[in-house]
Amino acid sequence: MKELPPPENQIEIKQPNFTLRQLRDAFDKKDKQQLREMLDYIQNMVQRGDNMKCSPMTDKDLERLLETGEGELYVGTGTSGQRIFIKNDELWMPFTEDRDAEIGKRYHLNFEYLFDVPQGKELKVKF
């Protein structure tokens, strides 16, 4: 039996990330409860493995986020703390090459894993 070569024009179908879809849905509906659930989930997933956890966003911060589309989500605490910025329908974590790189590495890796960001790429996703 003769084997056929793989097709030249393979189409890769990538499913949208569930977390990003739900986050987008919360913003579109202006649903504060759903937004809280999704941001708490993101915060917990990015800081998982850390015994010290940040407090969730306040109701006032959530309302401002829904009004302006801008906000910050804190992960980790103390010197190892990092921020996830929310602006223009994007989430991103800044990455520096100095001391923060080693301290925040766990959070960066968790962010990459949660949002399927290729390792070594900018930690930014659209929702």
GIPEUR-V799413 format. One record per residue. N is the residue number from 1. RES is the residue in three letters. PHI is phi in radians with two decimals (none if undefined). BURIAL is 1 if it has 16 or more other C-alpha atoms within 10 Angstrom, else 0. D_LAST is the distance of its C-alpha to the last C-alpha in Angstrom with 2 decimals. Layout:
n/res/phi/burial/d_last
N/RES/PHI/BURIAL/D_LAST
N/RES/PHI/BURIAL/D_LAST
//
This chain:
n/res/phi/burial/d_last
1/MET/none/0/47.45
2/LYS/-1.53/0/45.55
3/GLU/-1.51/0/41.97
4/LEU/-1.58/0/39.56
5/PRO/-1.22/0/37.29
6/PRO/-1.12/0/33.51
7/PRO/-1.09/0/32.08
8/GLU/-1.30/0/31.26
9/ASN/-1.84/0/28.14
10/GLN/-1.36/0/26.05
11/ILE/-1.84/0/22.67
12/GLU/-1.65/0/20.02
13/ILE/-1.81/0/17.69
14/LYS/-1.89/0/14.63
15/GLN/-1.30/0/13.06
16/PRO/-1.11/0/9.32
17/ASN/-1.14/0/8.88
18/PHE/-0.99/0/10.15
19/THR/-1.08/1/8.86
20/LEU/-1.19/1/5.10
21/ARG/-1.11/0/6.63
22/GLN/-1.18/1/8.83
23/LEU/-1.13/1/6.89
24/ARG/-1.05/1/5.48
25/ASP/-1.07/0/9.16
26/ALA/-1.09/1/10.63
27/PHE/-1.18/1/9.55
28/ASP/-1.08/0/10.76
29/LYS/-1.49/0/13.86
30/LYS/0.96/0/14.41
31/ASP/-1.62/0/15.42
32/LYS/-1.10/1/16.50
33/GLN/-1.15/0/17.72
34/GLN/-1.14/1/14.64
35/LEU/-1.08/1/12.63
36/ARG/-1.03/1/15.58
37/GLU/-1.05/0/15.62
38/MET/-1.23/1/12.09
39/LEU/-1.19/1/12.64
40/ASP/-1.10/1/16.14
41/TYR/-1.09/0/15.11
42/ILE/-1.05/1/12.92
43/GLN/-1.02/1/15.87
44/ASN/-1.14/1/18.42
45/MET/-1.21/1/17.02
46/VAL/-1.28/1/16.78
47/GLN/-1.72/1/20.21
48/ARG/-1.10/1/21.84
49/GLY/1.54/0/25.27
50/ASP/-1.87/0/25.96
51/ASN/-1.24/0/28.70
52/MET/-1.69/0/27.82
53/LYS/-2.05/1/24.58
54/CYS/-1.35/1/23.08
55/SER/-1.24/0/23.19
56/PRO/-1.20/1/20.14
57/MET/-1.08/1/18.85
58/THR/-1.33/0/21.52
59/ASP/-1.06/0/21.37
60/LYS/-1.10/0/21.97
61/ASP/-1.12/0/19.01
62/LEU/-1.12/1/16.74
63/GLU/-1.10/1/18.37
64/ARG/-1.09/0/17.97
65/LEU/-1.09/1/14.24
66/LEU/-1.15/1/14.06
67/GLU/-1.30/0/16.56
68/THR/-1.81/0/15.43
69/GLY/1.38/0/11.70
70/GLU/-2.19/1/13.13
71/GLY/-3.09/1/14.33
72/GLU/-2.33/1/15.31
73/LEU/-2.03/1/15.33
74/TYR/-1.60/1/18.55
75/VAL/-2.31/1/19.40
76/GLY/1.26/1/23.00
77/THR/-2.41/0/25.96
78/GLY/1.04/0/28.71
79/THR/-1.22/0/28.95
80/SER/-1.59/1/26.35
81/GLY/-1.09/1/23.66
82/GLN/-2.34/1/20.39
83/ARG/-2.22/1/17.49
84/ILE/-1.93/1/13.72
85/PHE/-1.59/1/12.77
86/ILE/-2.16/1/10.07
87/LYS/-2.88/0/10.33
88/ASN/0.92/0/9.23
89/ASP/1.04/0/5.53
90/GLU/-2.33/0/5.95
91/LEU/-2.01/1/7.73
92/TRP/-2.66/1/11.01
93/MET/-2.05/1/14.50
94/PRO/-1.19/0/17.47
95/PHE/-2.28/0/20.03
96/THR/-2.07/0/23.69
97/GLU/-1.59/0/26.65
98/ASP/-1.53/0/29.04
99/ARG/-1.01/0/29.75
100/ASP/-1.08/0/26.12
101/ALA/-1.05/0/25.31
102/GLU/-1.34/0/27.56
103/ILE/-1.15/0/26.96
104/GLY/-1.60/1/23.16
105/LYS/-0.99/0/23.18
106/ARG/-1.01/1/22.67
107/TYR/-1.17/1/19.48
108/HIS/-1.12/1/18.15
109/LEU/-1.12/1/19.18
110/ASN/-1.12/1/17.60
111/PHE/-1.10/1/14.17
112/GLU/-0.99/1/14.79
113/TYR/-1.15/0/15.90
114/LEU/-1.06/1/13.23
115/PHE/-1.90/1/10.39
116/ASP/0.96/0/12.96
117/VAL/-1.48/1/13.26
118/PRO/-1.03/0/16.73
119/GLN/-1.01/0/19.31
120/GLY/1.56/0/20.30
121/LYS/-1.53/0/17.20
122/GLU/-1.02/0/15.35
123/LEU/-1.47/1/13.32
124/LYS/-2.52/1/10.06
125/VAL/-2.38/1/6.62
126/LYS/-1.65/0/3.78
127/PHE/-2.31/1/0.00
//
